[in-house]
Each structure stands twice: as C-alpha cells, then as structure tokens.
Amino acid sequence: VDTNLGDGTFLSNCDRTIGVGELLAMKWSNIDWGSQRYFVREALARKREGYEGGFAEPKTDESRQPVNLTHACLEALRAYKSAQAESKLKGGGNYQDLDLVFSTSTGTPLEYRNTIRVLKSLLEKAGLKEIRFHDLRHTCASLLIAQGENPKYIQKHLRHASIEITFNTYGHLFPEQNREAMNRLDDIILGKVKEQKKA
C-alpha cells in the first residue's frame, strides 16, 4: 500500500491547520508560491455507507480561506515535487495525473487510513503519544498563543468564522496574556491617579 506523503514531510513541516480531507485533496495549481499561501478549493470526502466519497467543495466560506505556508513547508513541497516528477516518469502510461500533491504511485488519491498510519508512525519515532490528525490543529493554535501572536491573526489562521469561536475554544490558554493586559491597565490607571495627586 502506497503511503506517499513524502516520508511524512508535510505532516512534520507544514501548516497544521489543514484538515486531513483538505490535505489529501491538495493540488499543485492551488499553491501560490509567491504569496506563500495554499488556496483550499476542495476536500476529499471519505467513502461511507451509502456514499461513494470523492472530491467536494469546502462546506463553509471560512474553509475556503487561504492557508499561510511556512518557509520550511514550501522548501519541503519543492523537494517533494521534484521527487514526484520521477514517479510520474516511472509510472508511464499508468500514471493518472490529477495534479494531486500527495498521491499513490499511480497518481490516485491516498486513503484516509494510510494517512493516519503515517502520522502514527511519525509520533512513535519521535517518542510522542498517539493523537488524532485533528489534534495537530490544536497544537498549532496552542503554539501560536504561547508565542504571543495576535488573537485576530490566530482566528484567521485557523479559519474560524468569528473571534468568539477562537476564544471559546482556546480562551483557557490566554490567562498569562490576560494578566499582562490587566497589569498594563493598572499601570495606566494608577499612573494617572498618581499624576493627578502630584498636580
């Protein structure tokens, strides 16, 4: 079974806000190399009972928002594109070029369970506990908050419909920032009171 995810390069280095269905539907033509963004235009829906699955448009306007890509991600994608070109040549006439970034050796979409297996293998090699693919999104949000990024940026990065969703989901991770904000407010108010007393 082909689990062609560039040895997990994308899972390790790229933007963790992309869902697994969006990852499996990634197309080269949707990458804007100049602005370092990926435009999410479709997702790969899993086959279920009574539903064949396949490519489908994102369900919400927020899901269609472009995703910022890091320098490390872009470098990994460039290297992977070169390697994929070799696979196309080896595949010859059997290769179906669907413009997919991640595909089987014949160009067809990867299966969901194989992607999860790659993630599990990466976590085991790193000595980390097993998590869901979606938990990578939470990890990304937690790291952005920890490094003090603006909440509005985090909202847009996670493609949340509103800032309320971001705060309702991750508000508990902002306590230190909240304390610092209140301390600054204290300094402003008390500072003005002291100035008035001196006057």
N, C-alpha and C positions, 0 to 999 in steps of 0.2 A: 504494500500500500504506500502510495507516494504522500509524504507529508512535507511537500516542498514549500517551506516557509523560510528559506534562506538560513537554515540551521537555527531558526528562532530569532534571527537578527531583528526583524520588525518588532517582535514581542519585547525584545530587550531594549531597543534603542528608540523606537518611535513613539508618537503621541499615544498616550494610554486612554484617551477619551473616545477612541473609535471602538464601536461595538463589534462583536465577532462577525455578525452578518455583514456589516459595512466593510470589515477587513477582507472577508472572502470575496466581496464584490468590487474591491479596489481595481481601478483601471488606470493605466499609464496616462491616458488622454485627460484624466481628471486632475492630474498633478500640475500645479503652476510652479515651475521651478524658480521663476524669478521672484515671486512674492512669498515663496516657501509655504504654500498652502495646498491642502488637498480639498477638492470640492466633492462633497458627499452627494451623489446623484442617484444612487441605488444601493440596495442591500440584498443579500442572498438569504431568502427565507428557507427554513428547514422543511423537509418533506414530513408531513404528518398524516394521520389517518384522514382520508377524505380530501387531502390537499397535496398536490404534486410538488409544491415548493417552487423555487426559481427566483429570478431577479425581480425585484419590485421597487417602486419609488419609495423614498422615506415617507413615514406616516405624518410627520409634522413639519412646519416651516423651520422650526428650530433644528431639526435633524438635518436639514438641507444646508445649514450654515457651514462655511469652510472651516477646516481644521488647520491650525498652525502646526508646522513641522519643524523639528529642531535641525540644527546643522548635522548632528550625528545621524539623524534619521535619513536626511537627504543623501548623505555620503553612502549609507548602507543601501539605500534604494538604487543609487547609481551603480554600485558594485554588483548588486543583485540583477539589475537589468542586463548587464554585460554577460553574466553567467546564464541568464535565461535565454539570451540570443544563441548561445552554444547549444542549449537544449532543443531549441527550435530547429537548428540545422540537423541535429541527430535524429529528431523526430520525423523529419522529411514530410512526406505527404500525410502522415498520420497525425500531425500536429494541428489542432484546431486553434487558430489564433483569435481568441475572444478579447484580446487587449487586457487580459487579467494580469495584475501584478503578481498574485500568488495563484498557482495552478498546479495541476498534476503534470506529469511528464508529457502528456498528450495535449495539454492546454485547457483541459476541462476544469470546472470549479472544484476546489478542495471540499472535503466533507467536514462538517462541524466537529464530529468526534475526533477526527485526526488532529484538528487544530488544538483541541483541549488536551490531547495527548502530548503534543509538542510543549504546551505550557507546563503541564505536569512534569515533564522531563527536565525542563529548564529549572523549575523550582527545586527539584530533587538534587540537581547538580550544584545548585547554589546553597543547598542546605536549608532551604526555607520550607515552611509549612505549605500544604496544598491549599489553594484558594480558587475561587471561580474566576472566569475570564472577566466578568463584570467588576470584580474587586480591584482590578487594575485601575479602573476609573476612579474608585475611591482613594486608592493610593496616590494617584496623580493629584487629586484635589487636596489631600492631606499635605502633600509636599509643597504645593503652591501656597497654601495657607501658612505653613511653618516658615516659609522663606519671606513671608510678609507681602505677598502680592495683593494688589487691589481687589476687593471682593467683586467689583463690577467686571474686571478682567476675568476673574475665575468663573463668573457666571457665563460670560461669552465663550470662554474656552471649553466649558462643559456643555455648552449649547442648551442651557436652561432657559425656559420661556420667560422667567422673571427672577429678580434678585431674591424674592421671597422663597422660591424653591431652593436656591443655594443656601440661604441662611437656615431654612427649616431642616435641610439635610445635613449641613456641616457647621451649624451655629455653635455646637459644643466644642468645636476646635478653635474658636476665636477668643477664648477667655483672656489670654495674655494680651492680645491686641486691644480687647475691651478695657482692661485695666490700664493699659498705657494711655488710651484715649481719655479715660476719666482723670488720670493724673495730670494730663496736659490741660484739661478743662479746669481742674483745681488750681493749677498754676496761673491760668489766665484770670479766673475769678478772684482768687486770693491776692494775686499781684495787683489787680485794680483796686481792691479794698485797701491794701497797704498804701498805695499811691494816694488815694483819697484822704486817708488818715494823716499822711505827711503834709498834704496840702492844707 
